[in-house]
């Protein structure tokens, strides 16, 4: 049996420890390189995924807001506006407008009805608008100069939190005003409009009662 002196055993142990340490250092360097590579490749992908998720969540949590914008009171123009920071899908409008002067003298079932077609569109980008269009170009009933057109305009979208309604009064070739209808006043809208349409030549007085002057906004020419 071979005998080893204490000095030989110590030198063997130290040699073994150094060899093991070198191997660990080499392995550690390889692991560090792989960790750096994973960081370089993976971090941008992780950030991109986080950004995508953020925008998806934002679009789910924030409801789009639709509104109308008006211009050129003599021949009223309107645009559909997305007031929110998210995409607004399927914006649509419905306009109920009547030539009140033609209605006075009309004899058919619903005289003076401009028969404005309802319409919807694909989308409106955030903080953007679609349009403008003119009422004259969409009306199926020609409106003579000087006639008064009055009615209710409605805009909405499937994911909008609220729809918006407006009174509109337009004197063709002269000017126009509008007034947004508050949510709490919506239930009375049909009743007010019905009274105006039945007022005959007295429609001016009934309009004054239905829409307070202080709520009206003049459309610039």
VOPAGU-2260 file (C-alpha; in pm, 1 decimal, decimal comma):
REM VOPAGU-2260
SITE   aa  ch    i         X         Y         Z
SITE  UNK   A    0       0,0       0,0       0,0
SITE  UNK   A    1     137,0     339,1    -107,8
SITE  UNK   A    2     181,1     592,6     164,5
SITE  UNK   A    3     142,6     969,3     100,5
SITE  UNK   A    4     312,4    1227,6     307,2
SITE  UNK   A    5     100,3    1514,2     449,6
SITE  UNK   A    6     275,6    1758,9     215,6
SITE  UNK   A    7     183,4    1556,2     -92,2
SITE  UNK   A    8    -179,5    1532,6      18,8
SITE  UNK   A    9    -195,2    1910,4      72,4
SITE  UNK   A   10     -48,1    1981,6    -272,7
SITE  UNK   A   11    -298,3    1741,3    -435,5
SITE  UNK   A   12    -590,8    1907,7    -256,9
SITE  UNK   A   13    -477,7    2255,5    -361,5
SITE  UNK   A   14    -431,3    2142,2    -723,2
SITE  UNK   A   15    -778,7    1986,9    -727,6
SITE  UNK   A   16    -931,2    2304,4    -579,0
SITE  UNK   A   17    -760,3    2526,4    -840,4
SITE  UNK   A   18    -879,2    2303,0   -1127,2
SITE  UNK   A   19   -1235,4    2305,3    -995,6
SITE  UNK   A   20   -1224,6    2683,6    -950,1
SITE  UNK   A   21   -1104,8    2737,0   -1308,0
SITE  UNK   A   22   -1386,3    2518,0   -1436,9
SITE  UNK   A   23   -1641,4    2712,8   -1231,9
SITE  UNK   A   24   -1503,5    3042,9   -1357,2
SITE  UNK   A   25   -1523,8    2923,0   -1717,3
SITE  UNK   A   26   -1878,0    2798,0   -1660,3
SITE  UNK   A   27   -1970,9    3126,3   -1491,5
SITE  UNK   A   28   -1835,9    3324,1   -1788,3
SITE  UNK   A   29   -2043,1    3114,1   -2028,1
SITE  UNK   A   30   -2354,1    3162,9   -1818,1
SITE  UNK   A   31   -2289,6    3538,3   -1803,9
SITE  UNK   A   32   -2253,3    3548,8   -2182,5
SITE  UNK   A   33   -2578,6    3361,5   -2227,4
SITE  UNK   A   34   -2750,9    3589,2   -1975,7
SITE  UNK   A   35   -2628,1    3896,0   -2165,3
SITE  UNK   A   36   -2746,3    3750,1   -2495,6
SITE  UNK   A   37   -3088,8    3670,1   -2351,2
SITE  UNK   A   38   -3110,7    4023,6   -2211,1
SITE  UNK   A   39   -3016,0    4181,4   -2544,4
SITE  UNK   A   40   -3260,7    3969,2   -2743,5
SITE  UNK   A   41   -3538,4    3924,1   -2491,2
SITE  UNK   A   42   -3571,8    4265,5   -2329,3
SITE  UNK   A   43   -3685,3    4450,8   -2645,2
SITE  UNK   A   44   -3935,3    4172,3   -2715,7
SITE  UNK   A   45   -4061,3    4193,7   -2358,9
SITE  UNK   A   46   -4091,9    4570,9   -2383,2
SITE  UNK   A   47   -4268,5    4546,9   -2719,5
SITE  UNK   A   48   -4512,1    4296,0   -2575,3
SITE  UNK   A   49   -4573,5    4522,6   -2277,7
SITE  UNK   A   50   -4638,6    4823,5   -2499,1
SITE  UNK   A   51   -4878,8    4622,5   -2715,9
SITE  UNK   A   52   -5061,6    4497,2   -2408,6
SITE  UNK   A   53   -5082,2    4852,6   -2271,1
SITE  UNK   A   54   -5245,6    4986,3   -2587,9
SITE  UNK   A   55   -5483,5    4690,1   -2602,6
SITE  UNK   A   56   -5588,0    4745,3   -2241,3
SITE  UNK   A   57   -5618,4    5119,2   -2298,1
SITE  UNK   A   58   -5849,9    5063,4   -2596,0
SITE  UNK   A   59   -6060,0    4826,8   -2383,8
SITE  UNK   A   60   -6080,8    5054,7   -2079,6
SITE  UNK   A   61   -6129,4    5394,7   -2248,7
SITE  UNK   A   62   -6465,3    5447,1   -2421,3
SITE  UNK   A   63   -6456,8    5649,8   -2745,1
SITE  UNK   A   64   -6640,4    5983,6   -2752,2
SITE  UNK   A   65   -6825,6    6100,4   -3061,8
SITE  UNK   A   66   -6945,8    6452,8   -3133,7
SITE  UNK   A   67   -7058,3    6681,7   -3414,8
SITE  UNK   A   68   -6869,5    6988,1   -3537,5
SITE  UNK   A   69   -7040,8    7254,3   -3750,2
SITE  UNK   A   70   -6933,7    7517,4   -3999,8
SITE  UNK   A   71   -7068,3    7759,5   -4264,1
SITE  UNK   A   72   -7403,3    7859,8   -4115,6
SITE  UNK   A   73   -7548,6    7981,8   -4447,5
SITE  UNK   A   74   -7524,0    7629,6   -4590,9
SITE  UNK   A   75   -7459,9    7413,4   -4285,8
SITE  UNK   A   76   -7161,2    7180,3   -4291,0
SITE  UNK   A   77   -7102,4    6908,1   -4031,6
SITE  UNK   A   78   -6825,0    6663,2   -3940,7
SITE  UNK   A   79   -6813,4    6356,1   -3716,4
SITE  UNK   A   80   -6547,4    6403,5   -3449,1
SITE  UNK   A   81   -6366,1    6149,6   -3231,0
SITE  UNK   A   82   -6284,3    6343,1   -2913,4
SITE  UNK   A   83   -6110,6    6048,7   -2743,4
SITE  UNK   A   84   -5757,7    5903,2   -2752,1
SITE  UNK   A   85   -5873,3    5564,0   -2887,9
SITE  UNK   A   86   -6002,9    5440,2   -3220,9
SITE  UNK   A   87   -6375,2    5503,1   -3270,7
SITE  UNK   A   88   -6541,6    5225,4   -3470,7
SITE  UNK   A   89   -6862,5    5240,7   -3674,7
SITE  UNK   A   90   -6957,2    5606,4   -3615,8
SITE  UNK   A   91   -7308,4    5683,9   -3734,3
SITE  UNK   A   92   -7559,2    5964,1   -3751,8
SITE  UNK   A   93   -7937,0    6005,3   -3782,4
SITE  UNK   A   94   -8087,4    6345,4   -3865,7
SITE  UNK   A   95   -8454,7    6434,0   -3830,5
SITE  UNK   A   96   -8494,2    6771,5   -4005,0
SITE  UNK   A   97   -8796,9    6956,5   -4142,0
SITE  UNK   A   98   -8843,9    7266,5   -4357,1
SITE  UNK   A   99   -9093,1    7436,9   -4124,8
SITE  UNK   A  100   -9204,6    7689,9   -4389,7
SITE  UNK   A  101   -9273,3    7413,8   -4640,3
SITE  UNK   A  102   -9454,9    7222,5   -4366,3
SITE  UNK   A  103   -9700,3    7509,0   -4312,8
SITE  UNK   A  104   -9823,5    7491,8   -4670,5
SITE  UNK   A  105   -9770,0    7118,9   -4730,7
SITE  UNK   A  106  -10053,1    6875,0   -4772,0
SITE  UNK   A  107   -9882,1    6533,7   -4777,4
SITE  UNK   A  108   -9844,7    6294,3   -4483,0
SITE  UNK   A  109   -9524,4    6451,5   -4342,7
SITE  UNK   A  110   -9472,7    6782,3   -4522,7
SITE  UNK   A  111   -9131,5    6947,1   -4512,0
SITE  UNK   A  112   -8943,1    6633,3   -4405,1
SITE  UNK   A  113   -8594,9    6655,5   -4561,2
SITE  UNK   A  114   -8572,6    6274,4   -4551,4
SITE  UNK   A  115   -8207,7    6279,8   -4450,7
SITE  UNK   A  116   -8057,8    5929,8   -4490,2
SITE  UNK   A  117   -7897,5    5773,2   -4183,3
SITE  UNK   A  118   -7534,0    5676,7   -4239,0
SITE  UNK   A  119   -7244,5    5493,8   -4071,5
SITE  UNK   A  120   -6872,1    5473,6   -4144,9
SITE  UNK   A  121   -6585,6    5235,6   -4066,3
SITE  UNK   A  122   -6384,5    5426,9   -3806,8
SITE  UNK   A  123   -6240,9    5761,2   -3694,6
SITE  UNK   A  124   -5882,2    5783,3   -3572,3
SITE  UNK   A  125   -5812,5    5927,5   -3224,4
SITE  UNK   A  126   -5853,4    6306,9   -3202,7
SITE  UNK   A  127   -5961,9    6316,8   -3568,3
SITE  UNK   A  128   -6274,5    6384,1   -3773,9
SITE  UNK   A  129   -6465,6    6268,3   -4082,3
SITE  UNK   A  130   -6621,7    6519,6   -4317,7
SITE  UNK   A  131   -6736,7    6778,7   -4373,7
SITE  UNK   A  132   -7065,7    6722,3   -4552,4
SITE  UNK   A  133   -7337,2    6979,3   -4623,0
SITE  UNK   A  134   -7701,1    6934,9   -4527,9
SITE  UNK   A  135   -7801,8    7053,6   -4874,8
SITE  UNK   A  136   -7608,3    6772,1   -5042,6
SITE  UNK   A  137   -7778,7    6505,6   -4828,0
SITE  UNK   A  138   -8134,3    6642,4   -4825,0
SITE  UNK   A  139   -8383,8    6468,2   -5052,9
SITE  UNK   A  140   -8606,1    6777,4   -5041,3
SITE  UNK   A  141   -8468,8    7102,7   -5189,5
SITE  UNK   A  142   -8472,8    7387,6   -4938,4
SITE  UNK   A  143   -8550,5    7733,6   -5084,2
SITE  UNK   A  144   -8340,5    8029,6   -4968,2
SITE  UNK   A  145   -8483,1    8196,0   -4658,2
SITE  UNK   A  146   -8673,9    7886,6   -4535,9
SITE  UNK   A  147   -8631,6    7768,9   -4175,7
SITE  UNK   A  148   -8510,1    7412,6   -4120,6
SITE  UNK   A  149   -8535,9    7267,1   -3770,8
SITE  UNK   A  150   -8488,7    6930,2   -3604,8
SITE  UNK   A  151   -8275,8    6687,5   -3403,5
SITE  UNK   A  152   -7935,0    6544,1   -3495,1
SITE  UNK   A  153   -7808,6    6223,0   -3330,3
SITE  UNK   A  154   -7456,1    6074,0   -3340,3
SITE  UNK   A  155   -7341,4    5750,5   -3178,0
SITE  UNK   A  156   -7119,4    5441,2   -3207,1
SITE  UNK   A  157   -7152,0    5082,7   -3073,7
SITE  UNK   A  158   -6885,5    5126,0   -2803,6
SITE  UNK   A  159   -6945,6    5491,4   -2717,8
SITE  UNK   A  160   -7050,8    5546,3   -2358,5
SITE  UNK   A  161   -7321,1    5794,3   -2460,5
SITE  UNK   A  162   -7488,2    5910,0   -2778,8
SITE  UNK   A  163   -7514,5    6282,5   -2840,0
SITE  UNK   A  164   -7817,2    6479,9   -2954,7
SITE  UNK   A  165   -7838,6    6834,9   -3088,9
SITE  UNK   A  166   -8110,5    7081,5   -3180,0
SITE  UNK   A  167   -8038,6    7253,8   -3510,3
SITE  UNK   A  168   -8208,4    7561,1   -3656,1
SITE  UNK   A  169   -8098,2    7674,6   -4002,8
SITE  UNK   A  170   -8225,2    7964,4   -4213,1
SITE  UNK   A  171   -8108,7    7872,9   -4563,2
SITE  UNK   A  172   -7865,6    8130,3   -4698,4
SITE  UNK   A  173   -7868,0    8338,7   -4378,3
SITE  UNK   A  174   -7727,0    8149,0   -4079,4
SITE  UNK   A  175   -7778,3    7873,5   -3822,6
SITE  UNK   A  176   -7740,3    7774,7   -3459,0
SITE  UNK   A  177   -7725,7    7450,1   -3264,0
SITE  UNK   A  178   -7768,9    7343,6   -2901,1
SITE  UNK   A  179   -7653,5    7017,0   -2748,2
SITE  UNK   A  180   -7931,1    6831,7   -2566,4
SITE  UNK   A  181   -7831,2    6729,0   -2215,3
SITE  UNK   A  182   -7881,2    6364,5   -2115,4
SITE  UNK   A  183   -8139,1    6457,2   -1852,1
SITE  UNK   A  184   -8339,2    6647,2   -2116,4
SITE  UNK   A  185   -8344,6    6364,6   -2372,9
SITE  UNK   A  186   -8678,0    6213,2   -2257,3
SITE  UNK   A  187   -8857,2    6540,9   -2339,9
SITE  UNK   A  188   -8701,7    6576,7   -2685,6
SITE  UNK   A  189   -8969,1    6390,1   -2881,8
SITE  UNK   A  190   -9250,1    6580,9   -2708,1
SITE  UNK   A  191   -9087,3    6918,9   -2779,5
SITE  UNK   A  192   -9021,2    6831,7   -3142,4
SITE  UNK   A  193   -9376,1    6707,0   -3189,9
SITE  UNK   A  194   -9515,4    7039,1   -3058,2
SITE  UNK   A  195   -9294,6    7235,8   -3297,7
SITE  UNK   A  196   -9399,2    7025,8   -3598,1
SITE  UNK   A  197   -9766,7    7077,2   -3509,6
SITE  UNK   A  198   -9733,6    7450,7   -3445,3
SITE  UNK   A  199   -9805,3    7562,9   -3802,4
SITE  UNK   A  200   -9715,3    7930,0   -3860,7
SITE  UNK   A  201   -9659,5    7973,3   -3488,2
SITE  UNK   A  202   -9349,1    7749,1   -3495,5
SITE  UNK   A  203   -9115,9    8039,5   -3406,4
SITE  UNK   A  204   -9275,7    8090,7   -3064,9
SITE  UNK   A  205   -9268,8    7717,4   -2986,8
SITE  UNK   A  206   -8899,8    7690,8   -3084,4
SITE  UNK   A  207   -8823,1    7979,9   -2848,2
SITE  UNK   A  208   -8991,4    7788,8   -2564,8
SITE  UNK   A  209   -8826,1    7455,3   -2648,1
SITE  UNK   A  210   -8464,0    7571,3   -2678,2
SITE  UNK   A  211   -8347,2    7847,1   -2440,1
SITE  UNK   A  212   -8146,9    8122,9   -2608,1
SITE  UNK   A  213   -7857,7    8084,7   -2362,3
SITE  UNK   A  214   -7798,9    7723,3   -2475,8
SITE  UNK   A  215   -7768,3    7811,6   -2847,0
SITE  UNK   A  216   -7436,6    7834,8   -3027,0
SITE  UNK   A  217   -7416,0    8031,6   -3349,5
SITE  UNK   A  218   -7250,9    7853,4   -3641,8
SITE  UNK   A  219   -6998,8    8088,3   -3807,5
SITE  UNK   A  220   -7040,0    8174,1   -4174,1
